[in-house]
Amino acid sequence: MGFPLPLTPFEQYMLRDDTASHPMEFFYRFAFDGPLDAEAVAQAAVVAFRRHPLLACRVEDTPGRTPRFVAVQSPSVQRLAACSAPDLPPIPPLDPATGPLARLFIVDRPDGTHDILAQFHHVACDGLGALAFLAEWCAALDARLHGADPAAGAGDAPDANLLGRRGRYGLDVWKLLAMLPAQARGLEGVWKFARHRPVGIAPAGREDRSGGLQAMQRATAHFSAGEARSLRRAATAAGVSLNEVASAALLEALLDTVAAAMPRRPRDVIRLSIPINMRRPADRRLPAANVVSMVFLDRRAEEIESDGLVASLHAEMQLIKRLGLGMTLLFTLAAARCLPGGIRRLVGDRTTAATALFTNLGRILARATDRGTGQLHVGPRRLVAVEPLAPLRRGTPVGMAAVEYGGRLSFTLRTDPAVLDLAATEALRDAFAARLRRHLPAEPRVDPTAVPAAVQEACA
């Protein structure tokens, strides 16, 4: 693998979807229980960026040529002024033309603790790729804080040579031909995507975009380890996945709150954009990259209000998995690249593409966590919380990202402050949490006036 490296169709899609008001980027906040040594943080970052070269690149975008990744100097770690928890400071957007495509910030807290805020441009990697980078950074930092070589502490290095096949998804000519009959069903989904009108969310009326998306407006719903186990058991008992239950809860919450006044016309739907991980076992040593696709789940208001919502989502996701329809978007982008206007024309319409985005990143950092606490130890510090902030596209002002860390399941909403204010964001979070908690088993009701039998016998 060598640079310059041409962008894949999906990476071009992320590049063309980037705007000044809505940069196509996402964040992770890693909260530690104490201060971190800035020099050690920077040394560990050098190791991690070397192992994940796309993050230390810029995009060369010359008219008439396929955009290319070009290597730049590894970025340094920046320090941000203290801010009160749980606020996050405004961060200027990444510029793909100059690079780098990722940055790390140390955020000082007034109580002496530190956060690490990691910023990623979606052209360089997806959420799971970013987590792989951050896991290696944590391992290198732990080694440095114990006086060892950070490069040795990070473990086996990813294979940068695998980046050359990141857009092939394990397909050869014969596998591609074998998939074509099933992809005919994908065309039905493309037709529905074009025919339906996803409901937009009415702006809050504030036109000042000086803070823009960098204001980091967010709200998180937390579920304890016991609640997470109960939700999984309830989903399994119903023959569905927790992802499908959570998707239904988000659709219901959107209808309950920000889309409550949506028209009831046949073509109007609430649309969820759902990223699909396209990694295979052979991609285990792939550096941070985009190995992802998307599917779109459309539901009319009456379908969301019906008792069969979760079952219908399950049936649709099973069809997508069985027929490999996660490839439909990728095939569409590959075809669009060959047409006049290319992918730029495909994303040129800035109307609502989806009402909201929902991504579940699963159980993270599990291999390195302490079995007792379920938390990651980095030198003398513990990583006490991880918060993902999903990308927001213009016209899609709601992004929800789910992670399980330390046994706790968290759903973080990130919203566009020009469309939803913080009160509306928190109302949406609360409506989602209430809908999801309905799937928890009811706690046994105890009569406070009842006297236990053992007490009665002791008093007899």
Secondary structure by P-SEA (a helix, b strand, c coil): ccccccccaaaaaaaaacccccccccbbbbbbcccccaaaaaaaaaaaaaacccccbbbbccccccbbbbbccbbbbbbbcccccccccccccccccccccbbbbbbbccccbbbbbbbbccccccaaaaaaaaaaaaaaaaaaaaccccccccccccccccccccccccccaaaaaaacccaaaaaaaaaaaaacccbbbbcccccccccccccccbbbbbbcaaaaaaaaaaaaaacccaaaaaaaaaaaaaaacccccccccccccbbbbbbbbccccccccccccccccbbbbbbccccccccaaaaaaaaaaaaaaaacccaaaaaaaaaaaacccccccccccccccccbbbbbbcccccccccccccccccccccccbbbbbbbbcccccbbbbbbbcccbbbbbbbbccccccaaaaaaaaaaaaaaaacccccccccccccccaaaaaaac
